[in-house]
Amino acid sequence: MEEILVNMTPRETRVAIVENGILQQLLIERENKRGLISNIYKGKVSRVLPGMGAAFVDIGLERAAFLHISDIYSPKNTTEGVIESLLREGQSILVQVVRNPIGSKGARLTTQISIPSRYLVFIPNLDTVGISQRIDGDERQRLTDVVKKYLSEADIHDKDLEDLPLAPIPKTKGHKKNKVKVCVSYPKNPQKVQKTTYGFIIRTAAEGVKEKVLQADMDFLCRMWQSKYDEAKKAQAPALIYAELPLMKRVLRDVIGDKIENVRIDSREGFREMQQFSQDYLPDLTPLLHHYLGERPIFDLYHIEDEIDKALDKRVQLKSGGYLIIDQTEAMITIDVNTGAFVGHRNLEETIFKTNLEAVPAIAHHLRLRNLGGIIILDFIDMKSEDHRRQVLRLLEKHLQKDHAKAYISEISSLGLVQMTRKRTSESLERILCETCPTCQGRGSIKSAETVCYEIFREILREAREYDSQHFLLMVSQIVGDLLIDEESNNLRHLEKFIQRPIKFQVDPYYGQEQYDIVLV
């Protein structure tokens, strides 16, 4: 049984996806930090970087967004692979965000626009019909035929998109300055622009859906795109053209599948808004929506708050006594598997194998729960048996198939390491809920009180040689002050004798362990 719990407050929406009473995924959106993925902007190229094959685009955010040449839609035979032939500084261009700003990196963009609905993904200017790999057999052919029939009959190809900055093309003789035109191929006459086409990708949710419903979905997407196209032509870059739906509506559109039996919302206003959206666009989902009126907070039903706290911990305990250590850095994620207290019943090789097998579902679960992405290194306990290695790898592939984020897995190396990547589009759970420790500045450790004392002694020696003062006053933390009174008191007296000046200190309860000041008096 799967259900969705929606916890809403005026400034934050949290969505918990629960399967058999266990939290599988947590989605969080805050009013002042809404994600940008799928937003469409009319941006302005601020800088072209030939050496990187990329450009920075101003879309109105604090940091310029990044557009790589591989993410620039260019019809067949028009791309020479040189970024300067496609973009120029000051040029207006229609782009869509495919990855939120992460850390110090700006948003990542594409010029291949796509707009999702419940059953389809609409792709303007690309004549194609794609379909989810999860749909097969006769249903796959039926759905493809329905969409192709619509595309062949609908009157959607007669619009000349002369001014739409969607697919930049190289500058050629005869093109007007500062004007970008949409072409299917190089035009023989640069003043004549060929007509555009539309495409669709059929989503998994479309399986079994009637033709009339799909046609209505396609009509809606085409009409909406036409209005956004008109808006884009008139807008002054940088400008937001299309904003993605808020989280509570995206859940209805993207997350709810056949296995979801219940959606509980703890906000009366939020429930009414989701219910209205469902009735207008997704009427088949309306019966699943329920306003939660229980006295207990909705996330207490399955101990969600406790699970969130555990998901922020580096250590993940396994039932056998083994454990995982998950480290998240700027460059990559590392997950270390350890036997811990698990000693097994037969031999060491069997103990290692069972620990690695038990670690696999826990790894897959926490990748999704913590929303970990990018480069990931899995450090399994070294296995001598080739068959054991193969079984562990196959099990990992099986569990990752349940994950909606795309992942690529390498073979297990001789050291027991598995390199993998998982698509990262937004910040991890830790990055959303936590901030860098002001004491350790993200190092994960701080200098010991003893180290700080010796650092203070060296600094006093340095300043005693440079400055002529009557005595020194130290401002230190409580733990450092306690050490100066106790274990380091003799060293402090010897230092006073050596510099021939008294040293006094004062404890400030607001000072961190590494923080101190030396005042010349």
C-alpha positions as CSV (number, residue, x, y, z in Angstrom):
1,M,0.0,0.0,0.0
2,E,1.3,3.4,-1.0
3,E,-0.1,6.7,0.2
4,I,0.9,10.4,0.1
5,L,0.9,12.7,3.1
6,V,0.8,16.4,2.5
7,N,1.8,18.7,5.3
8,M,1.2,22.4,4.6
9,T,2.0,25.6,6.4
10,P,1.9,29.2,5.0
11,R,5.6,29.1,4.2
12,E,6.3,25.4,3.5
13,T,4.8,22.4,1.9
14,R,6.2,18.9,2.7
15,V,5.1,15.8,0.8
16,A,5.9,12.3,2.2
17,I,5.6,9.3,-0.1
18,V,5.0,6.2,2.2
19,E,5.0,2.6,1.1
20,N,3.9,-0.1,3.6
21,G,4.3,2.4,6.4
22,I,7.9,3.3,5.5
23,L,9.0,6.7,4.2
24,Q,10.3,6.4,0.7
25,Q,10.7,9.9,-0.5
26,L,10.3,13.4,1.0
27,L,9.6,16.5,-1.2
28,I,10.0,20.0,0.3
29,E,9.1,23.3,-1.1
30,R,9.5,26.6,0.7
31,E,7.7,29.7,-0.4
32,N,10.9,31.9,-0.5
33,K,13.0,29.1,-2.2
34,R,10.8,27.6,-4.8
35,G,12.6,25.4,-7.3
36,L,13.1,26.6,-10.9
37,I,13.1,23.3,-12.8
38,S,10.8,23.4,-15.9
39,N,10.5,27.2,-15.6
40,I,10.7,28.8,-19.1
41,Y,12.5,32.2,-19.5
42,K,13.3,34.6,-22.2
43,G,16.9,35.2,-21.3
44,K,19.8,37.3,-22.7
45,V,23.2,35.8,-23.5
46,S,25.6,37.6,-21.2
47,R,28.8,35.7,-22.2
48,V,29.9,33.1,-24.7
49,L,32.8,30.8,-23.7
50,P,34.2,29.1,-26.8
51,G,36.8,27.2,-24.8
52,M,34.0,25.5,-22.8
53,G,31.5,25.2,-25.6
54,A,29.0,27.0,-23.4
55,A,27.4,30.3,-22.5
56,F,26.1,32.2,-19.5
57,V,22.5,33.4,-19.8
58,D,20.9,36.1,-17.7
59,I,17.4,34.9,-16.8
60,G,16.9,37.4,-14.0
61,L,18.4,35.5,-11.2
62,E,21.3,36.4,-8.8
63,R,23.7,34.2,-10.7
64,A,23.8,33.8,-14.5
65,A,22.6,30.4,-15.7
66,F,24.7,27.9,-17.7
67,L,23.9,26.7,-21.2
68,H,26.1,24.0,-22.7
69,I,26.3,23.5,-26.5
70,S,24.9,20.0,-26.0
71,D,21.8,21.5,-24.5
72,I,21.1,23.8,-27.5
73,Y,18.4,22.5,-29.8
74,S,19.6,22.8,-33.3
75,P,17.8,21.1,-36.3
76,K,19.8,18.5,-38.2
77,N,22.7,19.7,-40.3
78,T,22.7,23.2,-38.8
79,T,25.2,22.7,-35.9
80,E,28.8,22.8,-36.6
81,G,29.7,22.2,-32.9
82,V,31.0,25.7,-32.4
83,I,29.2,27.7,-29.8
84,E,30.0,31.1,-31.5
85,S,28.0,30.0,-34.6
86,L,24.9,29.5,-32.5
87,L,25.0,32.3,-29.8
88,R,26.2,35.8,-29.5
89,E,26.4,38.2,-26.5
90,G,23.2,40.3,-26.1
91,Q,21.1,37.8,-28.0
92,S,17.6,36.9,-26.6
93,I,16.9,33.2,-26.4
94,L,14.1,31.1,-25.0
95,V,15.4,28.6,-22.4
96,Q,14.1,26.2,-19.8
97,V,15.7,25.3,-16.5
98,V,16.7,21.6,-16.2
99,R,18.7,21.8,-12.9
100,N,18.2,24.2,-10.0
101,P,21.1,26.3,-8.8
102,I,23.2,24.0,-6.5
103,G,25.8,25.4,-4.1
104,S,27.9,28.0,-6.0
105,K,26.7,26.8,-9.4
106,G,24.0,28.6,-11.3
107,A,21.0,26.9,-12.9
108,R,21.5,24.7,-16.0
109,L,19.5,25.4,-19.1
110,T,18.3,23.9,-22.3
111,T,16.7,25.4,-25.4
112,Q,14.7,22.2,-26.0
113,I,11.5,23.3,-24.4
114,S,9.2,20.6,-22.9
115,I,5.9,21.1,-20.9
116,P,4.4,18.1,-19.1
117,S,0.8,17.2,-18.4
118,R,-0.7,14.2,-16.6
119,Y,-0.4,11.9,-19.7
120,L,2.0,13.7,-22.1
121,V,5.0,15.8,-22.5
122,F,4.7,18.5,-25.1
123,I,7.8,19.4,-27.1
124,P,7.4,22.4,-29.5
125,N,9.6,22.5,-32.7
126,L,10.4,18.8,-32.6
127,D,8.6,16.4,-34.9
128,T,8.7,13.3,-32.8
129,V,6.4,10.9,-30.9
130,G,8.1,9.1,-28.0
131,I,6.6,6.7,-25.4
132,S,7.5,5.5,-21.9
133,Q,9.5,2.3,-21.9
134,R,7.2,0.9,-19.2
135,I,4.4,0.7,-21.8
136,D,4.6,-2.3,-24.1
137,G,2.6,-4.6,-26.4
138,D,-0.6,-3.5,-28.2
139,E,-1.1,-0.6,-25.8
140,R,2.2,0.9,-26.9
141,Q,1.1,0.9,-30.6
142,R,-2.4,2.2,-29.8
143,L,-1.1,5.2,-27.9
144,T,1.4,6.0,-30.5
145,D,-1.2,5.9,-33.2
146,V,-3.5,8.2,-31.3
147,V,-0.9,10.9,-31.0
148,K,0.3,10.5,-34.6
149,K,-3.3,10.8,-35.8
150,Y,-3.8,14.0,-33.7
151,L,-0.6,15.5,-35.1
152,S,-1.6,14.7,-38.7
153,E,-5.1,16.1,-38.4
154,A,-4.7,19.1,-36.0
155,D,-4.1,22.5,-37.5
156,I,-1.0,23.3,-35.6
157,H,1.6,23.7,-38.4
158,D,0.6,26.9,-40.0
159,K,2.2,29.4,-37.6
160,D,5.3,31.1,-38.8
161,L,7.5,31.4,-35.7
162,E,9.7,34.2,-37.2
163,D,10.5,35.9,-34.0
164,L,10.5,33.1,-31.5
165,P,14.0,32.8,-30.0
166,L,13.7,29.0,-29.5
167,A,16.3,27.4,-31.7
168,P,19.3,29.7,-32.5
169,I,21.0,29.2,-35.9
170,P,24.3,30.4,-37.2
171,K,24.4,34.0,-38.5
172,T,24.3,33.9,-42.3
173,K,24.4,36.7,-44.9
174,G,21.1,38.4,-45.1
175,H,19.9,37.8,-41.6
176,K,18.8,40.9,-39.7
177,K,21.0,42.0,-36.8
178,N,19.9,40.9,-33.4
179,K,17.1,38.6,-34.7
180,V,17.0,34.9,-34.1
181,K,14.9,32.7,-36.3
182,V,13.5,29.1,-36.0
183,C,14.5,26.8,-38.8
184,V,14.2,23.2,-39.6
185,S,17.3,23.4,-41.8
186,Y,19.4,26.1,-43.3
187,P,17.1,28.2,-45.4
188,K,18.1,28.7,-49.0
189,N,16.7,32.2,-48.7
190,P,17.7,33.6,-45.3
191,Q,14.6,35.9,-45.3
192,K,12.2,32.9,-45.6
193,V,11.7,30.9,-42.4
194,Q,10.3,27.4,-42.5
195,K,7.3,26.4,-40.4
196,T,7.6,24.6,-37.1
197,T,6.2,21.3,-35.9
198,Y,5.1,19.9,-32.5
199,G,6.0,16.6,-30.8
200,F,4.8,14.6,-27.8
201,I,6.2,12.0,-25.4
202,I,3.6,9.6,-24.0
203,R,4.0,9.2,-20.2
204,T,3.4,6.0,-18.2
205,A,0.2,7.4,-16.8
206,A,-1.3,7.4,-20.3
207,E,-1.6,3.6,-20.3
208,G,-5.3,2.6,-20.7
209,V,-6.5,6.2,-21.2
210,K,-9.2,6.8,-23.8
211,E,-8.4,8.6,-27.0
212,K,-10.7,11.6,-26.3
213,V,-8.9,12.2,-23.0
214,L,-5.5,12.2,-24.7
215,Q,-6.8,14.5,-27.5
216,A,-8.1,17.0,-24.8
217,D,-4.7,16.9,-23.1
218,M,-3.0,17.6,-26.4
219,D,-5.4,20.5,-27.2
220,F,-4.7,22.0,-23.8
221,L,-0.9,21.8,-24.2
222,C,-1.0,23.3,-27.7
223,R,-3.3,26.2,-26.7
224,M,-1.2,26.9,-23.7
225,W,2.0,26.9,-25.7
226,Q,0.6,29.3,-28.2
227,S,-0.3,31.8,-25.5
228,K,3.2,31.5,-24.0
229,Y,4.8,31.8,-27.5
230,D,2.9,35.1,-28.0
231,E,4.0,36.3,-24.5
232,A,7.6,35.4,-25.3
233,K,7.6,37.5,-28.5
234,K,6.5,40.6,-26.6
235,A,8.6,40.2,-23.4
236,Q,11.7,42.1,-22.7
237,A,14.6,39.7,-21.6
238,P,15.2,38.6,-19.0
239,A,11.6,37.6,-18.3
240,L,9.8,34.6,-16.8
241,I,7.5,33.1,-19.5
242,Y,6.2,29.9,-17.8
243,A,6.3,29.0,-14.1
244,E,6.2,25.3,-13.0
245,L,3.2,24.3,-10.8
246,P,3.7,24.5,-7.0
247,L,4.6,21.2,-5.3
248,M,1.1,20.3,-4.1
249,K,-0.2,20.4,-7.7
250,R,2.9,18.7,-9.2
251,V,2.2,15.8,-6.8
252,L,-1.2,15.2,-8.5
253,R,0.3,15.5,-12.0
254,D,3.5,13.6,-11.7
255,V,3.7,11.5,-8.5
256,I,0.4,9.7,-8.2
257,G,0.4,6.3,-9.9
258,D,-1.7,3.2,-9.9
259,K,-0.2,2.1,-6.6
260,I,-1.2,5.2,-4.7
261,E,-4.4,4.5,-2.7
262,N,-4.8,7.6,-0.6
263,V,-3.7,11.3,-0.5
264,R,-4.1,13.0,2.9
265,I,-3.8,16.8,3.2
266,D,-3.7,18.4,6.6
267,S,-4.6,21.9,5.4
268,R,-8.3,22.8,4.6
269,E,-7.3,25.5,2.2
270,G,-4.6,23.3,0.6
271,F,-7.1,20.5,0.3
272,R,-9.7,22.7,-1.5
273,E,-7.0,24.0,-3.9
274,M,-5.8,20.5,-4.7
275,Q,-9.4,19.3,-5.1
276,Q,-10.3,22.1,-7.5
277,F,-7.1,21.5,-9.6
278,S,-8.0,17.8,-9.7
279,Q,-11.6,18.4,-10.7
280,D,-10.5,20.7,-13.5
281,Y,-7.6,18.7,-14.9
282,L,-7.4,15.3,-13.3
283,P,-10.9,14.2,-12.3
284,D,-10.0,10.6,-12.0
285,L,-7.7,11.4,-9.0
286,T,-10.3,13.4,-7.0
287,P,-11.6,10.4,-5.1
288,L,-8.1,9.8,-3.7
289,L,-8.0,13.2,-2.0
290,H,-8.9,13.4,1.7
291,H,-8.7,16.2,4.2
292,Y,-6.9,14.9,7.3
293,L,-8.7,16.0,10.5
294,G,-6.8,13.9,13.0
295,E,-5.6,15.4,16.3
296,R,-2.1,14.0,15.8
297,P,0.2,15.9,13.3
298,I,-0.1,14.1,10.0
299,F,3.7,13.3,9.9
300,D,3.4,11.5,13.2
301,L,1.2,8.8,11.6
302,Y,4.3,6.9,10.4
303,H,7.0,8.6,12.5
304,I,8.0,10.7,9.5
305,E,9.8,13.3,11.7
306,D,12.0,10.6,13.2
307,E,12.8,9.3,9.7
308,I,13.8,12.8,8.6
309,D,16.2,13.1,11.5
310,K,17.7,9.7,10.7
311,A,18.1,10.7,7.0
312,L,20.3,13.6,8.2
313,D,22.7,11.3,10.1
314,K,25.9,10.1,8.5
315,R,25.4,6.6,9.9
316,V,22.7,4.2,8.8
317,Q,22.3,1.1,11.0
318,L,21.5,-2.3,9.3
319,K,19.4,-4.9,11.1
320,S,22.3,-7.4,11.2
321,G,24.6,-5.1,13.1
322,G,26.4,-3.7,10.1
323,Y,26.1,-0.1,9.1
324,L,26.6,2.5,6.3
325,I,28.5,5.7,6.5
326,I,27.2,8.3,4.0
327,D,29.4,11.3,3.3
328,Q,28.2,14.2,1.1
329,T,30.8,16.5,-0.3
330,E,30.9,19.1,-3.0
331,A,32.5,16.8,-5.5
332,M,30.8,13.4,-4.8
333,I,28.9,11.2,-2.4
334,T,30.7,8.3,-0.7
335,I,28.9,5.4,0.9
336,D,31.0,3.0,3.0
337,V,29.7,-0.5,4.0
338,N,30.9,-1.9,7.3
339,T,30.2,-5.3,9.1
340,G,30.1,-3.6,12.5
341,A,28.8,-5.9,15.2
342,F,27.7,-8.6,12.6
343,V,30.0,-11.6,13.0
344,G,28.0,-14.1,10.9
345,H,27.5,-17.8,11.5
346,R,29.8,-19.6,9.0
347,N,32.9,-17.8,7.7
348,L,34.3,-14.4,7.0
349,E,33.5,-14.5,3.2
350,E,29.8,-15.4,3.9
351,T,29.6,-12.6,6.6
352,I,30.9,-10.1,4.1
353,F,28.5,-11.3,1.3
354,K,25.5,-11.1,3.6
355,T,26.4,-7.6,4.8
356,N,26.8,-6.3,1.3
357,L,23.5,-7.8,0.2
358,E,21.8,-6.2,3.2
359,A,23.4,-2.9,2.4
360,V,22.1,-2.7,-1.2
361,P,18.4,-2.0,-0.4
362,A,19.4,0.5,2.3
363,I,21.7,2.3,-0.2
364,A,19.0,2.5,-2.8
365,H,16.4,3.7,-0.2
366,H,18.7,6.4,1.1
367,L,19.7,7.7,-2.3
368,R,16.1,8.4,-3.0
369,L,15.1,9.5,0.5
370,R,18.1,11.9,0.8
371,N,17.9,12.9,-2.9
372,L,21.6,12.3,-3.4
373,G,22.9,12.8,-7.0
374,G,25.9,13.3,-9.1
375,I,28.9,11.0,-8.8
376,I,28.5,8.4,-6.1
377,I,31.1,5.9,-4.9
378,L,29.9,2.8,-3.1
379,D,32.6,1.1,-1.0
380,F,31.4,-2.4,-0.5
381,I,33.3,-4.8,1.7
382,D,35.8,-6.6,-0.6
383,M,34.5,-9.9,-1.9
384,K,36.8,-12.6,-3.3
385,S,34.0,-14.6,-5.0
386,E,33.2,-13.4,-8.5
387,D,29.7,-14.8,-8.1
388,H,29.1,-12.8,-4.9
389,R,30.2,-9.6,-6.7
390,R,27.8,-10.3,-9.6
391,Q,24.9,-11.0,-7.2
392,V,25.4,-7.8,-5.3
393,L,25.6,-5.7,-8.5
394,R,22.5,-7.3,-10.0
395,L,20.6,-6.7,-6.7
396,L,21.7,-3.1,-6.8
397,E,20.4,-2.7,-10.4
398,K,17.1,-4.2,-9.4
399,H,16.5,-1.8,-6.5
400,L,17.5,1.2,-8.5
401,Q,14.9,0.4,-11.1
402,K,12.3,1.6,-8.7
403,D,13.9,5.0,-8.5
404,H,12.5,7.7,-10.8
405,A,15.9,9.4,-11.1
406,K,18.1,7.9,-13.8
407,A,21.2,6.1,-12.6
408,Y,24.2,4.5,-14.3
409,I,26.3,1.8,-12.5
410,S,29.8,0.5,-13.3
411,E,31.2,-2.9,-12.5
412,I,32.7,-3.6,-9.0
413,S,36.4,-2.9,-9.0
414,S,39.1,-5.1,-7.5
415,L,38.9,-2.9,-4.4
416,G,35.2,-3.5,-4.0
417,L,34.2,0.0,-5.3
418,V,31.2,0.7,-7.5
419,Q,31.1,4.0,-9.3
420,M,27.7,5.2,-10.2
421,T,25.9,8.4,-11.1
422,R,22.3,9.4,-10.2
423,K,20.7,12.3,-12.0
424,R,20.7,15.4,-9.8
425,T,18.3,18.2,-10.5
426,S,17.8,19.8,-7.1
427,E,19.5,20.1,-3.7
428,S,19.7,17.1,-1.4
429,L,17.6,16.8,1.7
430,E,20.6,17.8,3.8
431,R,21.3,20.9,1.7
432,I,17.6,22.0,2.0
433,L,17.2,21.4,5.7
434,C,20.7,22.2,7.0
435,E,23.4,24.8,6.7
436,T,27.2,24.8,7.2
437,C,28.2,24.5,10.8
438,P,29.5,28.0,11.9
439,T,32.0,26.3,14.3
440,C,33.7,23.9,12.0
441,Q,32.8,25.6,8.7
442,G,31.8,22.3,7.1
443,R,35.0,20.4,7.9
444,G,33.1,18.0,10.2
445,S,35.6,18.5,13.0
446,I,37.1,21.3,15.1
447,K,40.5,21.9,16.7
448,S,40.8,20.4,20.1
449,A,41.0,22.7,23.1
450,E,44.7,21.7,23.6
451,T,45.5,22.7,20.0
452,V,43.8,26.1,20.5
453,C,45.9,26.6,23.7
454,Y,49.2,26.0,21.9
455,E,48.0,28.2,19.0
456,I,47.4,31.0,21.6
457,F,50.8,30.5,23.1
458,R,52.5,30.9,19.7
459,E,50.5,34.0,18.9
460,I,51.5,35.6,22.3
461,L,55.2,34.9,21.6
462,R,54.8,36.5,18.2
463,E,53.1,39.6,19.5
464,A,55.4,39.9,22.5
465,R,58.3,40.4,20.0
466,E,56.5,43.0,17.9
467,Y,54.6,45.1,20.5
468,D,55.6,46.8,23.7
469,S,52.6,46.1,26.0
470,Q,52.3,45.9,29.8
471,H,50.4,42.6,29.8
472,F,48.1,40.4,27.6
473,L,44.4,39.7,28.1
474,L,43.0,36.6,26.5
475,M,39.3,36.2,25.5
476,V,38.6,32.5,25.2
477,S,35.8,29.9,25.2
478,Q,34.8,28.1,28.4
479,I,36.5,24.8,27.5
480,V,39.8,26.6,26.6
481,G,39.6,28.6,29.8
482,D,39.1,25.5,31.9
483,L,42.2,24.0,30.2
484,L,44.3,27.1,30.9
485,I,43.4,26.9,34.6
486,D,44.0,23.2,34.9
487,E,46.3,21.2,32.6
488,E,48.0,24.1,30.8
489,S,48.5,26.3,33.9
490,N,52.2,25.4,34.2
491,N,52.8,26.2,30.6
492,L,51.0,29.5,30.9
493,R,53.3,30.5,33.9
494,H,56.4,29.5,32.0
495,L,55.3,31.6,29.1
496,E,54.7,34.6,31.4
497,K,58.2,34.2,32.8
498,F,59.7,33.9,29.3
499,I,58.1,37.1,27.9
500,Q,58.4,38.8,31.3
501,R,54.8,40.1,31.2
502,P,51.6,38.8,32.9
503,I,49.0,37.0,30.9
504,K,45.4,37.2,32.1
505,F,42.4,35.6,30.5
506,Q,38.6,36.0,30.5
507,V,36.0,33.4,29.5
508,D,33.3,34.5,27.1
509,P,30.4,32.0,27.0
510,Y,29.5,33.0,23.4
511,Y,32.9,32.1,22.0
512,G,33.2,28.9,20.0
513,Q,36.0,26.4,20.9
514,E,38.3,27.7,18.1
515,Q,37.6,31.4,18.7
516,Y,39.9,33.6,20.8
517,D,41.2,37.2,20.9
518,I,44.4,38.5,22.3
519,V,44.2,42.1,23.7
520,L,47.3,44.2,24.2
521,V,47.0,46.2,27.4
